[in-house]
């Protein structure tokens, strides 16, 4: 009987009964799923952090550039106004001296500029060569706006007394410095019957920014910033 039962159980093709209590081990699969999940979370977190960092730096850079642009705009308007507003230069040739006697009216900055460099300006006019003020002027930020940067200006006066000032955020007046601007002020000379220059007034400043065309500006509102030369003295 036992022999027949074994033969029956060993018969090929006979349906095999399921063995109760037989379970497969899934611990390895769970570990793999967990690792994949944490890997996905890490990638997403890294992307989010990177994007947030880039956006933060971009916002900070934008604020800095915007502040520098506002600073330069205020400085260039102030400088142009200080040079041109109500500015009149008169020369008296009756003394017979090589350099006529000059009288100047306008802003304090304009009068001090022409009084300080009177001989050099007249010599440039007579010799037909431009006069370049070697020491750049410093436009200091108002005390109530400490975040504003200082601006530097290099002034050139040509033989016809046209005034050109290049303004920069760089004390070295680097051409590649961002937001560089140029103020051009055209002279309107008057001559006597001997052909001698006796009077000059100036037109409104024309401001040219890097990458843009010229703009004629009116007078800027009064500013609290001071014009100083590089040595720190009031110009």
C-alpha positions as CSV (number, residue, x, y, z in Angstrom):
1,X,0.0,0.0,0.0
2,X,2.8,2.4,0.9
3,X,4.6,1.5,-2.3
4,X,1.5,2.3,-4.4
5,X,1.1,5.6,-2.6
6,X,4.7,6.6,-3.3
7,X,4.3,5.6,-6.9
8,X,1.2,7.7,-7.2
9,X,2.9,10.7,-5.6
10,X,5.8,10.4,-8.0
11,X,3.6,10.2,-11.0
12,X,4.7,12.9,-13.6
13,X,2.1,15.5,-14.4
14,X,0.1,15.0,-11.3
15,X,-1.1,18.3,-9.8
16,X,1.0,19.2,-6.8
17,X,-0.7,20.3,-3.7
18,X,0.4,23.7,-2.2
19,X,2.5,23.4,0.8
20,X,0.9,25.3,3.7
21,X,3.1,27.8,5.5
22,X,5.6,28.4,2.7
23,X,6.5,32.2,2.5
24,X,8.9,34.1,0.3
25,X,11.5,36.5,1.9
26,X,10.8,40.1,0.7
27,X,13.2,42.0,3.0
28,X,15.7,42.7,0.2
29,X,13.1,44.2,-2.1
30,X,11.9,46.6,0.6
31,X,15.5,47.8,1.2
32,X,15.9,48.5,-2.5
33,X,12.6,50.4,-2.7
34,X,13.6,52.5,0.4
35,X,17.0,53.3,-1.1
36,X,15.4,54.4,-4.4
37,X,12.9,56.6,-2.5
38,X,15.6,58.3,-0.5
39,X,17.7,58.8,-3.7
40,X,14.7,60.5,-5.4
41,X,14.2,62.7,-2.4
42,X,17.8,63.7,-2.3
43,X,17.8,64.7,-6.0
44,X,14.7,66.8,-5.6
45,X,16.1,68.4,-2.5
46,X,19.3,69.2,-4.2
47,X,17.5,70.8,-7.2
48,X,15.3,72.9,-4.9
49,X,18.3,74.1,-2.8
50,X,20.3,74.9,-6.0
51,X,17.4,76.9,-7.5
52,X,16.9,78.8,-4.3
53,X,20.6,79.7,-4.1
54,X,20.7,80.9,-7.7
55,X,17.6,83.0,-7.2
56,X,19.0,84.5,-4.0
57,X,22.2,85.5,-5.7
58,X,20.4,86.8,-8.8
59,X,18.2,89.0,-6.6
60,X,21.1,90.3,-4.6
61,X,23.0,91.1,-7.9
62,X,20.0,92.8,-9.3
63,X,19.6,95.0,-6.2
64,X,23.3,95.9,-6.3
65,X,23.2,96.8,-10.0
66,X,20.0,98.8,-9.5
67,X,21.6,100.7,-6.6
68,X,24.7,101.5,-8.7
69,X,22.6,102.7,-11.6
70,X,20.6,105.0,-9.3
71,X,23.8,106.3,-7.8
72,X,25.4,107.0,-11.2
73,X,22.2,108.7,-12.4
74,X,22.1,111.0,-9.4
75,X,25.8,111.8,-9.6
76,X,25.8,112.6,-13.3
77,X,22.9,114.9,-12.9
78,X,24.5,116.6,-9.9
79,X,27.8,117.0,-11.7
80,X,26.3,118.4,-14.9
81,X,24.2,120.9,-13.0
82,X,27.2,122.0,-10.9
83,X,29.2,122.7,-14.0
84,X,26.6,124.4,-16.1
85,X,23.9,126.1,-14.0
86,X,24.1,129.9,-14.3
87,X,27.8,129.5,-15.3
88,X,29.3,132.6,-17.0
89,X,33.0,133.3,-17.6
90,X,34.2,136.8,-18.6
91,X,37.7,137.9,-19.5
92,X,39.1,141.4,-19.5
93,X,41.9,142.0,-22.0
94,X,42.5,145.7,-21.1
95,X,45.4,144.8,-18.8
96,X,47.6,143.7,-21.7
97,X,48.7,140.6,-19.8
98,X,49.1,137.2,-21.6
99,X,46.3,135.8,-19.5
100,X,43.3,138.2,-19.3
101,X,41.6,138.8,-16.0
102,X,38.8,136.3,-15.6
103,X,35.6,136.6,-13.5
104,X,33.4,133.7,-13.0
105,X,29.8,133.3,-11.8
106,X,27.7,130.2,-11.2
107,X,27.8,127.4,-8.7
108,X,30.6,127.4,-6.0
109,X,32.1,124.3,-7.7
110,X,32.2,126.0,-11.2
111,X,33.8,129.1,-9.8
112,X,36.4,127.3,-7.8
113,X,37.2,125.0,-10.8
114,X,37.9,127.9,-13.2
115,X,39.7,130.0,-10.6
116,X,41.9,127.1,-9.6
117,X,42.9,126.2,-13.2
118,X,42.5,129.7,-14.8
119,X,46.0,129.8,-16.3
120,X,45.9,126.2,-17.6
121,X,42.5,126.7,-19.1
122,X,43.5,129.9,-20.9
123,X,46.8,128.3,-22.1
124,X,44.8,125.4,-23.6
125,X,42.5,127.8,-25.3
126,X,45.5,129.8,-26.8
127,X,47.5,126.7,-27.8
128,X,44.5,124.8,-29.3
129,X,45.0,121.8,-27.0
130,X,42.6,120.3,-24.5
131,X,43.3,120.8,-20.8
132,X,42.9,117.6,-18.8
133,X,42.5,117.8,-15.0
134,X,44.7,114.9,-13.9
135,X,43.2,114.4,-10.5
136,X,39.6,112.9,-10.7
137,X,36.9,114.6,-8.7
138,X,35.1,112.5,-6.1
139,X,31.3,112.8,-5.7
140,X,30.6,111.5,-2.2
141,X,27.3,109.9,-1.3
142,X,25.0,111.7,1.1
143,X,25.4,110.8,4.7
144,X,21.8,109.6,4.9
145,X,22.4,107.1,2.1
146,X,25.5,105.1,3.2
147,X,24.7,102.3,0.8
148,X,25.4,104.5,-2.2
149,X,28.8,104.2,-3.7
150,X,31.2,107.1,-4.4
151,X,31.5,108.3,-8.0
152,X,34.6,109.7,-9.7
153,X,34.8,112.2,-12.5
154,X,37.6,113.1,-14.9
155,X,37.2,116.6,-16.5
156,X,38.5,117.8,-19.9
157,X,38.2,121.3,-21.2
158,X,39.0,121.8,-24.9
159,X,40.3,124.9,-26.7
160,X,36.7,126.2,-27.2
161,X,36.0,125.7,-23.5
162,X,33.6,122.8,-24.2
163,X,33.5,120.7,-21.0
164,X,33.5,116.9,-21.0
165,X,33.4,114.9,-17.8
166,X,33.6,111.1,-17.7
167,X,32.0,109.6,-14.6
168,X,32.7,106.1,-13.2
169,X,32.2,104.0,-10.1
170,X,35.9,103.1,-10.4
171,X,38.5,105.4,-8.8
172,X,40.9,104.3,-11.6
173,X,38.4,105.5,-14.2
174,X,38.4,102.0,-15.9
175,X,36.7,102.0,-19.2
176,X,35.1,98.6,-18.5
177,X,33.5,99.8,-15.3
178,X,29.7,99.3,-15.5
179,X,27.4,102.3,-15.7
180,X,30.2,104.7,-17.0
181,X,28.6,107.9,-18.2
182,X,29.8,111.1,-20.0
183,X,28.6,114.6,-19.5
184,X,29.2,117.0,-22.4
185,X,28.5,120.7,-22.0
186,X,28.9,122.8,-25.2
187,X,30.2,126.4,-24.8
188,X,28.7,129.5,-26.4
189,X,31.6,131.9,-26.8
190,X,31.5,135.7,-27.4
191,X,34.4,137.5,-29.1
192,X,35.3,141.2,-29.3
193,X,36.2,143.1,-32.5
194,X,39.8,142.0,-32.1
195,X,38.8,138.3,-32.2
196,X,39.6,137.9,-28.5
197,X,37.4,135.7,-26.3
198,X,35.6,137.8,-23.8
199,X,32.7,135.7,-22.5
200,X,31.4,132.1,-22.4
201,X,28.2,130.6,-21.3
202,X,27.2,126.9,-21.6
203,X,24.3,125.0,-22.9
204,X,22.4,122.3,-21.0
205,X,24.4,119.1,-20.2
206,X,24.1,116.2,-22.6
207,X,24.6,112.8,-20.8
208,X,25.7,109.7,-22.7
209,X,25.6,106.3,-21.1
210,X,27.4,103.2,-22.2
211,X,25.3,101.5,-24.9
212,X,22.8,104.3,-25.2
213,X,22.4,107.6,-27.1
214,X,22.9,111.1,-25.7
215,X,20.2,112.6,-23.5
216,X,19.8,116.3,-22.7
217,X,18.8,116.7,-19.1
218,X,17.4,119.6,-17.1
219,X,18.6,120.7,-13.7
220,X,18.7,118.0,-11.0
221,X,17.0,118.6,-7.7
222,X,19.4,119.9,-5.0
223,X,21.5,117.1,-3.7
224,X,23.3,116.7,-0.4
225,X,26.3,114.9,-1.9
226,X,29.6,116.9,-2.0
227,X,32.1,117.2,-4.9
228,X,35.6,116.5,-3.7
229,X,38.9,116.0,-5.3
230,X,40.9,112.8,-4.7
231,X,42.8,114.4,-1.9
232,X,39.6,115.0,0.1
233,X,39.3,118.7,-0.3
234,X,36.0,120.3,-1.4
235,X,36.2,121.0,-5.1
